[in-house]
């Protein structure tokens, strides 16, 4: 992602992003027009022109709001919220997360001493923002901004637990901003799971290919087995044909249908997994799936 800004040059290696300082607006516009039609590895380069926040003009008690909206969530409600918040707030505070992800917004607010974040989307969108925030936290003056949620997803489990509601149903955007201002701050755990592929067969001779260890951060839950298959199939189906997944009721129906299909055969997952917690091996019974829970949902 290429971010055009009137700030200092900044490189985010972990996210593949580059921020350029361009003092001339016409030159920034020219480079933007060139970059937005550029492809890298058959992927279109995301290009944005972002503002510079004059933090020295912010009062000591000012705590601005950074809004991320996923217009693909909640049918057309995400798109409507994007337009509504851009009318109620400064448009430069409101970012379309489908265009380049959360990094541009966090980069814009990197020198703001205090700010809050509002994420409009499903649990996956919230996890996306938290993941990027974790990666660039060391570059932010405000390293732990509180985060609120407008639930636009199918399950919205995290939103339910944090009492932001089971799903957005057209509430007045102005009332949402008031709720953010009045909300209490609480701490939430985020866990790290290490997936380390090992050949557990007795006659292993390092002939097979094994994936390198992978670290996964979880907010809600992390699953292996039947629930993970179900979530992956649902995600791929929605990516292939997003126009069919504009209703929460329909989405839940797809979950039930695919879930019943997944229950038709056995996995014997205990033969393929080895669970270790605090360096201690945990014996597994005959299971179809293994789920690590962080929230009571």
C-alpha positions in Angstrom: 0.0 0.0 0.0 1.2 3.5 -0.9 0.1 6.3 1.4 0.6 9.9 0.1 0.8 12.4 2.9 2.3 15.7 3.8 4.2 14.2 6.8 7.6 12.6 7.2 8.6 9.5 5.2 7.5 6.4 7.0 8.0 2.8 6.1 5.8 0.0 7.5 7.7 -3.2 6.5 5.3 -5.6 8.3 2.3 -4.3 6.4 4.1 -3.6 3.1 3.3 0.1 3.2 5.2 3.2 2.3 4.3 6.8 3.2 5.8 9.6 1.2 6.1 13.3 2.1 4.9 15.4 -0.8 4.7 19.2 -0.2 3.1 20.1 -3.5 -0.5 19.1 -3.8 -0.5 18.9 -7.6 2.6 16.6 -7.5 0.8 14.4 -4.9 -2.2 14.2 -7.2 0.0 13.2 -10.1 1.7 10.4 -8.2 -1.6 9.3 -6.8 -3.1 8.9 -10.2 -0.1 6.9 -11.4 0.0 4.7 -8.3 -3.7 3.8 -8.2 -3.5 2.1 -11.6 -0.3 0.2 -10.7 -0.3 -3.5 -10.0 2.2 -5.5 -7.9 2.2 -9.3 -8.2 -1.1 -9.0 -10.0 -2.6 -7.0 -7.2 -3.7 -3.4 -7.5 -1.7 -1.0 -5.3 -3.9 0.8 -2.7 -3.1 4.5 -2.8 -4.4 7.1 -0.5 -3.9 10.8 0.1 -4.1 11.4 3.9 -4.0 14.6 5.9 -1.5 15.9 8.4 -3.0 16.5 11.9 -1.6 19.6 13.6 -1.3 18.1 17.1 0.0 21.3 18.5 -3.4 22.9 17.9 -5.3 20.2 19.8 -6.4 21.1 23.3 -5.2 19.1 26.3 -8.6 17.5 26.8 -9.3 16.8 23.1 -9.8 13.1 22.3 -10.7 12.7 18.6 -12.4 9.7 17.2 -10.9 7.6 14.4 -13.6 5.6 12.5 -13.1 2.5 10.4 -16.0 1.3 8.3 -16.2 -1.9 6.4 -18.8 -1.1 3.7 -18.9 -4.8 2.7 -20.4 -5.7 6.1 -24.1 -5.5 7.0 -25.4 -5.4 3.5 -25.7 -1.8 2.5 -25.7 -0.6 6.1 -21.9 -0.3 6.2 -21.9 1.9 3.1 -24.7 4.1 4.6 -22.7 4.5 7.9 -19.6 5.5 5.9 -21.5 8.4 4.3 -23.3 9.3 7.6 -20.1 9.5 9.7 -18.3 11.5 7.0 -21.2 14.1 7.3 -21.2 14.2 11.1 -17.4 14.2 11.5 -14.5 15.6 9.6 -14.3 13.2 6.6 -10.6 12.7 7.3 -11.5 11.0 10.5 -13.5 8.3 8.7 -11.7 5.6 6.7 -13.1 2.9 4.3 -11.3 -0.1 5.6 -11.8 -2.0 2.4 -9.5 0.5 0.7 -6.0 -0.2 2.0 -7.0 -1.5 5.5 -6.6 0.2 8.9 -3.0 1.3 8.5 -3.7 4.6 6.8 -6.0 5.8 9.6 -3.6 4.7 12.3 -0.7 6.4 10.4 -2.8 9.6 10.3 -3.4 9.6 14.0 0.1 8.4 15.0 1.1 11.7 16.7 -2.3 12.4 18.4 -1.7 12.0 22.2 -5.2 10.7 22.9 -7.8 9.3 20.6 -10.5 6.6 20.4 -11.3 4.1 17.6 -14.7 3.1 16.4 -14.9 0.0 14.2 -18.0 -0.6 12.1 -18.0 -4.2 10.9 -18.0 -7.8 12.1 -15.7 -9.5 14.5 -13.3 -10.2 11.7 -13.0 -6.5 11.0 -12.4 -5.7 14.7 -9.7 -8.4 14.7 -8.1 -6.9 11.6 -7.9 -3.5 13.3 -6.5 -5.0 16.5 -3.9 -6.9 14.6 -2.6 -3.9 12.6 -2.7 -1.8 15.8 -0.5 -4.4 17.5 2.0 -4.4 14.6 2.4 -0.6 14.5 1.8 0.2 18.2 5.4 1.2 18.7 5.0 4.0 16.1 2.0 5.6 17.9 2.1 8.2 20.6 -1.2 6.8 21.9 -0.3 3.1 22.0 -3.5 1.7 23.4 -6.5 3.7 22.1 -9.9 2.4 23.4 -12.0 0.7 20.7 -15.8 0.7 20.3 -17.8 -1.4 17.9 -20.8 -0.9 15.6 -21.8 -4.6 14.9 -22.3 -5.2 11.2 -21.3 -8.9 11.0 -23.2 -12.1 11.2 -22.5 -13.3 14.7 -21.0 -10.2 16.4 -20.0 -12.3 19.4 -17.4 -9.8 20.6 -19.8 -6.9 20.3 -22.4 -8.8 22.4 -19.9 -9.5 25.1 -18.7 -5.9 25.2 -22.4 -4.7 25.2 -22.4 -3.0 21.8 -25.3 -5.0 20.7 -26.1 -8.1 18.7 -26.3 -6.3 15.4 -26.7 -2.8 13.9 -30.3 -2.2 12.9 -30.3 1.4 11.6 -29.7 3.4 14.8 -29.1 7.1 14.4 -25.3 7.6 13.8 -25.4 10.6 16.1 -26.6 8.4 19.0 -23.8 6.0 18.2 -21.2 8.8 18.7 -22.9 9.8 22.0 -22.6 6.1 23.1 -18.9 6.1 22.3 -18.4 9.2 24.3 -20.2 7.8 27.3 -18.8 4.2 27.1 -16.7 2.8 29.9 -13.2 1.5 29.2 -12.4 -2.2 30.1 -9.5 -4.4 29.5 -9.7 -7.4 27.1 -7.3 -10.4 26.8 -5.7 -11.2 23.5 -4.0 -14.6 23.4 -1.2 -16.0 21.3 -1.2 -19.6 19.9 1.8 -21.3 18.4 1.1 -23.8 15.6 4.1 -26.0 15.0 3.7 -28.7 12.4 5.5 -31.9 13.3 5.7 -35.3 11.7 4.3 -37.5 14.5 4.7 -40.8 12.6 7.1 -43.4 13.9 9.0 -43.8 10.6 9.4 -40.1 9.8 12.6 -39.3 7.9 12.1 -35.6 7.1 10.9 -36.4 3.6 7.6 -34.7 3.9 7.1 -30.9 3.7 6.1 -29.3 6.9 4.9 -25.7 7.3 7.1 -23.4 9.4 5.7 -22.5 12.9 3.0 -19.9 12.8 1.9 -17.5 15.6 -1.8 -16.7 15.7 -3.4 -14.0 17.9 -7.0 -14.5 18.9 -9.6 -12.2 20.3 -12.8 -14.3 20.5 -11.8 -17.9 19.9 -9.5 -20.1 17.8 -10.7 -23.4 16.4 -9.2 -26.5 14.8 -11.4 -29.1 13.1 -15.1 -28.9 12.2 -15.8 -25.3 13.2 -12.6 -24.1 11.4 -13.7 -25.9 8.2 -17.1 -24.4 8.5 -15.8 -20.8 9.0 -13.3 -21.2 6.1 -16.0 -22.5 3.7 -18.3 -19.7 4.7 -15.6 -17.1 4.2 -14.6 -18.4 0.8 -18.2 -18.6 -0.4 -18.7 -15.0 0.7 -15.5 -13.9 -1.1 -16.5 -15.6 -4.3 -20.1 -14.2 -4.4 -20.5 -11.3 -1.9 -23.8 -10.2 -3.4 -25.5 -13.4 -1.9 -24.4 -12.6 1.6 -26.1 -9.3 2.4 -28.5 -10.6 5.1 -27.6 -11.9 8.6 -30.6 -14.3 8.4 -29.4 -15.8 5.1 -25.8 -15.9 6.4 -26.8 -17.9 9.5 -28.8 -20.2 7.2 -25.7 -20.9 5.2 -23.8 -21.7 8.4 -26.5 -24.3 9.4 -26.6 -25.9 6.0 -22.8 -26.2 5.7 -22.5 -27.3 9.3 -24.9 -30.2 8.8 -22.8 -31.3 5.8 -19.6 -31.2 7.9 -21.1 -33.4 10.6 -21.6 -36.3 8.1 -18.0 -37.7 8.5 -15.5 -38.2 11.3 -12.1 -36.6 11.7 -10.5 -38.3 14.6 -8.7 -35.1 15.3 -7.0 -36.5 18.5 -4.7 -38.6 16.3 -3.4 -35.5 14.4 -3.1 -33.0 17.2 -0.7 -32.7 20.2 -1.8 -30.1 22.7 0.7 -28.4 25.0 -0.2 -25.8 27.7 2.5 -24.3 29.8 5.0 -26.9 28.6 2.7 -29.7 29.8 1.1 -32.2 27.3 -2.7 -32.4 27.5 -4.3 -35.8 26.5 -7.1 -35.4 24.0 -10.2 -37.6 23.8 -11.8 -38.6 20.5 -12.8 -35.2 19.2 -14.2 -33.5 16.0 -12.8 -30.1 16.9 -10.7 -28.2 19.4 -11.7 -24.6 20.3 -9.8 -22.1 22.5 -12.3 -19.6 24.0 -11.6 -16.1 25.2 -15.2 -14.8 25.4 -18.3 -16.6 26.8 -20.0 -16.9 23.5 
